[in-house]
Amino acid sequence: MLRILQQYKYTTLISLKQSLQTQLSSHLKTMTQLSAIDMELRICHDACLVEVIGYQGKSPIQSANVYPNKHMLQIDEKRQLNLFLIRCAGKLIKN
């Protein structure tokens, strides 16, 4: 689900949520819903840029973290999330 949170002349803030359903047992046909993606994205129209500013309810995402840290985030957490967004977008475009 894609939802616009804020929209201005040069930037738009959107929420991207996607859930997965997985079949636990082929005999029982039981379905479980898993929260797969919950991102907040900032789109800068003039710079043609999209960046992840929140993930799984955690915001803001720092560009660099000291390690180890309280939340056990990776040093380059924001870079990894932006690469994840690129991969997700690539999959959506292919389908």
C-alpha positions as CSV (number, residue, x, y, z in Angstrom):
1,M,0.0,0.0,0.0
2,L,1.4,3.4,-1.0
3,R,0.1,6.5,0.8
4,I,1.1,10.1,0.5
5,L,1.8,11.6,3.9
6,Q,2.9,15.1,2.9
7,Q,3.3,16.8,-0.4
8,Y,5.1,20.1,-1.2
9,K,6.4,21.8,-4.3
10,Y,9.8,20.0,-4.3
11,T,9.3,17.0,-1.9
12,T,6.8,14.3,-1.1
13,L,6.8,12.1,1.9
14,I,5.2,8.7,1.3
15,S,4.5,5.5,3.3
16,L,5.1,2.2,1.7
17,K,3.7,-0.9,3.3
18,Q,3.7,-4.4,1.9
19,S,2.7,-7.6,3.7
20,L,3.4,-11.2,2.8
21,Q,1.2,-14.2,3.2
22,T,2.8,-17.5,3.6
23,Q,1.3,-20.9,3.6
24,L,2.4,-22.8,6.8
25,S,1.1,-26.2,5.9
26,S,0.0,-27.4,2.4
27,H,-2.4,-29.8,4.0
28,L,-4.1,-27.3,6.3
29,K,-3.9,-24.4,3.9
30,T,-3.3,-22.1,6.8
31,M,-2.2,-18.6,5.9
32,T,-0.2,-16.3,8.1
33,Q,0.3,-12.6,7.4
34,L,3.8,-11.2,8.0
35,S,4.8,-7.6,8.0
36,A,7.4,-7.5,5.3
37,I,8.0,-3.8,4.5
38,D,7.0,-0.7,6.3
39,M,9.0,2.3,5.0
40,E,8.8,6.0,4.9
41,L,10.3,7.6,1.9
42,R,11.2,11.1,1.0
43,I,11.0,11.9,-2.7
44,C,12.9,15.1,-3.8
45,H,11.5,16.0,-7.2
46,D,14.0,18.6,-8.2
47,A,17.0,16.3,-7.4
48,C,15.3,13.1,-8.8
49,L,16.1,11.4,-5.5
50,V,14.3,8.9,-3.2
51,E,15.6,8.1,0.2
52,V,14.4,5.9,3.1
53,I,13.8,8.0,6.2
54,G,12.0,5.4,8.3
55,Y,11.9,1.6,8.4
56,Q,9.7,-0.7,10.5
57,G,8.6,2.2,12.6
58,K,12.1,3.5,13.4
59,S,12.7,7.0,12.3
60,P,14.9,8.9,11.5
61,I,17.5,6.6,10.0
62,Q,21.0,8.0,10.5
63,S,23.4,8.1,7.6
64,A,26.1,6.5,9.8
65,N,25.9,4.7,13.1
66,V,28.6,3.9,15.7
67,Y,28.9,0.2,16.3
68,P,27.9,-1.4,18.6
69,N,24.8,0.7,19.4
70,K,21.7,0.4,21.5
71,H,19.5,-0.9,18.6
72,M,22.3,-3.0,17.0
73,L,22.0,-1.1,13.7
74,Q,24.7,-1.6,11.1
75,I,27.2,1.2,10.5
76,D,25.8,1.8,7.0
77,E,22.1,1.0,7.9
78,K,20.7,3.8,5.7
79,R,22.8,2.8,2.7
80,Q,21.6,-0.8,3.1
81,L,17.9,0.3,3.3
82,N,18.3,2.5,0.2
83,L,19.8,-0.5,-1.7
84,F,16.9,-2.7,-0.5
85,L,14.5,-0.1,-1.8
86,I,16.3,-0.2,-5.2
87,R,15.9,-4.0,-5.3
88,C,12.2,-3.8,-4.3
89,A,11.5,-1.2,-7.0
90,G,13.4,-3.3,-9.6
91,K,11.2,-6.3,-8.7
92,L,8.0,-4.2,-9.0
93,I,9.0,-2.8,-12.4
94,K,9.8,-6.4,-13.7
95,N,6.3,-7.6,-12.6
